[in-house]
Amino acid sequence: MSAININKNNFQNEVLNSDKPVLLDFWASWCAPCRMVVPIIEEIAGERPDIKVGKINVDEQPELASEFSIMSIPTLVVMKNGKIVQQVSGARPKNAILEML
């Protein structure tokens, strides 16, 4: 499965109501470190059916970026049962992202 594009319309259903842990990638198309993280995020989405992976474009979804107090991108957030359990800013290698889960 590939990463899901999350927006304010599907956030409740895909993230808050998810029965699986959710890894969110806050990104923007103009952000070079974000582009480095994208293949890793997609790889994790394909390898881990036990989690849900979502991408949030901060330019298109400023309300969600604001809700999570995103100050720099990329920011990765892990949510379980609708609550933030882990949040880090900056590009991370795959093993560091997997450790967050």
Backbone as a ProteinNet text record, in pm:
[ID]
protein_1_A
[PRIMARY]
MSAININKNNFQNEVLNSDKPVLLDFWASWCAPCRMVVPIIEEIAGERPDIKVGKINVDEQPELASEFSIMSIPTLVVMKNGKIVQQVSGARPKNAILEML
[TERTIARY]
84.6	0	89.2	43.7	124.1	69	146.8	106.5	-19.5	-103.4	-230.6	-210.7	-265.4	-264.5	-372.7	-331.1	-423.6	-459.3	-588.3	-633.8	-737.3	-786	-878.6	-1008.7	-1042.4	-1166.2	-1156.5	-1039.1	-1026.8	-946.7	-900.2	-815.7	-885.3	-1008	-1083.6	-1089.9	-1130.6	-1149.6	-1017.1	-919.8	-795	-697.4	-697.6	-598.5	-660.1	-754.7	-810.4	-887.6	-956.7	-1036.7	-962.1	-832.2	-756.4	-737.5	-754.4	-729.9	-582.2	-503.1	-359.3	-282.8	-156.8	-73.3	-59.8	-49.6	-40.6	90.1	166.5	287.3	250.6	262.4	231.8	360	368.9	482.8	431.9	471.9	438.6	548.6	511.6	610.3	561.1	649.2	613.2	698.3	646.1	715.2	846.7	858.7	980.2	1089.5	1063.4	1154.7	1245.2	1375.7	1471	1479.6	1493.1	1496	1367.1	1253.8	1126.5	1132.8	1192.1	1202	1293.3	1389.5	1476	1398.7	1301.6	1225.7	1115.4	1062.7	948.6	969.9	1083.1	1097.7	1100.6	1155.7	1161.3	1019.7	941.7	802.9	721.8	738.3	665.6	708.7	838.2	891	828.9	825.8	766.5	618.3	548.9	406.1	385.3	476.7	465.6	503.4	592.2	644.5	567.2	493	432.9	279.6	212.7	65.9	5.4	87.4	37.8	25.5	73.2	58.9	-2.6	-53.5	-105.5	-7.3	23.2	117.8	45.4	57.8	-7.9	88.3	62	142.8	51.8	103	27.3	112	63.9	132.7	96.7	197.1	170.2	120.9	156.8	108.6	-39.7	-84	-223.3	-312.2	-253	-329.5	-276.1	-280.9	-224.5	-295.2	-424.9	-497.8	-439.9	-410.2	-354.1	-212.5	-133.3	3.1	-2.3	-97.2	-113.2	-158.2	-250.5	-302.4	-191.2	-91.5	21	140.5	123.1	230.8	358.1	341.2	455.7	532.4	657.8	742.1	847.7	888.5	986.1	947.3	989.8	957.6	1086.1	1092.6	986.8	969.9	846.8	817.6	742.2	785.9	721.3	650.1	525.9	443.7	388	398.7	336.1	217.6	101.8	-19.7	-74.6	-117.9	-185	-312	-422.1	-552.5	-584.7	-549.8	-583	-494.2	-388.1	-298.5	-157.3	-86.7	52.9	139.4	216.5	306.9	453	478.4	616.1	611.1	703.1	709.7	853.6	907.6	1044.7	1048.6	1137.9	1157.3	1289.6	1293.8	1416.7	1415.4	1494.3	1504.5	1567.4	1518.1	1566.8	1592.1	1692.5	1710.9	1598.2	1582.5	1473.3	1472.6	1589.4	1591.4	1544.3	1576.5	1532.4	1380.2	1325.5	1179.7	1111.6	1165.4	1105.7	1111.3	1217.3	1228.3	1119	1071.2	963.6	834.5	817.1	694.2	701.7
-118.3	0	124.8	228.4	350.4	449.6	553.7	655.7	726.8	764.9	831.4	982	1056	1201.7	1241.3	1303.5	1342.2	1489.6	1518.7	1658	1676	1798.3	1823.5	1745.7	1704.4	1629.6	1483.3	1421.8	1279.4	1256	1363.3	1351.2	1273.1	1308.7	1241.1	1090.7	1053.6	913.2	837.1	893.9	822.7	822.9	930	943	921.5	1006.6	999.7	870.2	819.4	697.3	570.7	581.8	465.4	364.8	236	131.8	90.3	146.7	119.2	245.6	231.3	351	422.3	555.7	635.1	714.5	701.8	782	893.3	1018.6	1133.5	1204.1	1237.2	1312.1	1449	1554	1691.1	1739.1	1782.5	1812.4	1924.7	1967.9	2062.2	2030.5	2058.8	2023	2098.4	2217	2298.9	2263.4	2169.9	2137.1	2019.3	2047.1	1942.4	1826.8	1852.1	1738.6	1656.4	1723.1	1649.7	1550.9	1593.5	1505.6	1386.6	1403.6	1291.5	1188.4	1233.6	1145.9	1069.7	1128.1	1068.3	921.7	883.8	741.6	650.4	698.5	619	597.9	706.2	699.3	601.5	611.3	521	375.3	354	219.2	160.8	241.1	196	163.8	249.2	226.1	91.7	57.1	-69.2	-191.2	-172.2	-285.8	-314.8	-215.9	-230.4	-221.3	-334.1	-330.7	-306.3	-316.1	-297	-149.3	-58.5	84.2	154.6	273.4	357.2	471.8	505.1	612.9	721.9	844.6	957.4	1070.7	1145	1261.9	1385.6	1491.5	1616.7	1728	1783.7	1895.2	2022.1	2083.3	2198.5	2320.7	2330.8	2442.8	2428.2	2305.1	2279.4	2261.7	2227.4	2200.3	2282.8	2416.9	2499.9	2480.9	2445.4	2424.7	2306.4	2197.9	2079.7	2108.3	2178.8	2214.2	2299	2390.9	2477.3	2396.8	2304.8	2221.4	2141.5	2100.8	2023.6	2112	2244	2340.9	2310.3	2282.9	2251.9	2380.6	2385.8	2503.9	2479.8	2354.6	2322.6	2189.5	2171.3	2047.8	1989.9	1859.2	1763.5	1743.3	1718.7	1677.4	1545.5	1449.3	1318.3	1304.5	1260.5	1245.3	1103.5	1037.4	906.4	925.8	877.1	887	748	728.6	603.8	641.8	581.3	608.8	758.2	826	967.4	1062.8	1012.1	1095.4	1092.1	1205.9	1212.2	1140.1	1041.3	970	1000.7	1056.8	1086.4	1195.3	1292.3	1396.8	1444.1	1438.8	1484.5	1567.9	1666.4	1749	1713.4	1729.4	1704.1	1567.7	1555.9	1428.5	1323.4	1202.7	1092.3	971.1	888.7	764	665.8	566.3	470.7	405	360.7	290.3	381.3	510.8	604.6	624	626.6	640.3	515	397.9	272.1	262.6	314.6	313.1	396.7	500.6	583.9	504.4	404.5	325.6	227.5
0	0	0	-65.2	-66.5	36.1	59.1	155.3	106.7	200.8	171.3	182.6	88.6	101.1	200.4	308.3	414.6	397.8	412.3	410.1	519.7	534.8	645.5	629.6	507.8	484.9	527.2	510.9	545.9	674.6	739.3	858.5	969.8	999.8	1107.4	1082.5	962.5	929.4	918.8	847	820.1	937.8	1017.5	1124.2	1262.4	1299.3	1434.9	1460	1358.8	1376.1	1335.7	1304.8	1259.1	1372.1	1339.2	1438.5	1438.7	1346.7	1339.4	1378.2	1421.4	1439	1304.3	1307.8	1185.7	1186.6	1077.5	1057.2	959.8	1005.3	920.6	880.5	753.4	699.9	656.9	730.8	692.6	598.7	476.6	373.9	282.6	193.3	86.7	-35.7	-153.3	-277.9	-295.9	-237.8	-252.9	-151.6	-63.2	47.3	7.5	-9.1	-50.6	49.5	181.3	275.4	271.4	243	232	116.2	5	-112	-83.3	6.9	45.1	127.7	204.6	293.8	219.1	110.7	39.2	1.4	-62	-97.6	24.3	133.6	257.3	310.9	312.1	360	274.9	142.1	51.2	72.6	95.3	119.2	246.4	353.2	479.1	458.8	384.2	357.3	287.1	196	122.9	204.8	301.3	379.2	507.1	557	690.2	686.1	660.2	658.4	796.9	901.6	1038.7	1076.5	989.7	1017.9	897.2	920.2	813.4	795.5	670.6	642	564.5	614.6	548.6	523	415.2	381.9	386.2	448.5	457.4	397.1	285.8	221.3	298.7	363.3	451	373.6	245.7	164.6	131.6	110.8	76	198.6	313.3	435.4	552.3	542.1	649.8	783.9	780.2	906	983	912.5	979.2	1028	946.9	989	1115.4	1120.7	1237.3	1359.3	1337.3	1445.8	1513.8	1435.6	1487.7	1523.1	1514	1543.9	1464.9	1336.5	1250.8	1222	1266.4	1246.1	1139.4	1121.1	1016.9	953.7	830.6	759.1	701.9	681.3	711.8	862.7	902.5	1039.6	1030.3	1108.4	1113.8	1247.5	1241.4	1361.4	1363.8	1479.2	1497.8	1590.7	1546.2	1627	1654	1778.7	1816.3	1890	1850.8	1913.4	1912.8	1802.8	1788.2	1866.4	1929.9	2011.5	1955	1964.5	1920.4	2023	1976.5	2067	2035.9	1918	1877.1	1769.9	1776.8	1674.6	1662	1539.6	1513.8	1387.1	1385.2	1266	1201.2	1069.4	995	928.9	822.8	750.7	842.3	832.8	914.8	824.9	859.3	784.6	819.5	734.6	750.6	888.1	936.4	1065.2	1179.2	1171.7	1276.9	1271.1	1150.5	1134.3	1187.9	1155.7	1203.4	1356	1415.7	1561.9	1628.2	1558.2	1612.6	1629.2	1543.1	1544.5	1657.2
[MASK]
+++++++++++++++++++++++++++++++++++++++++++++++++++++++++++++++++++++++++++++++++++++++++++++++++++++

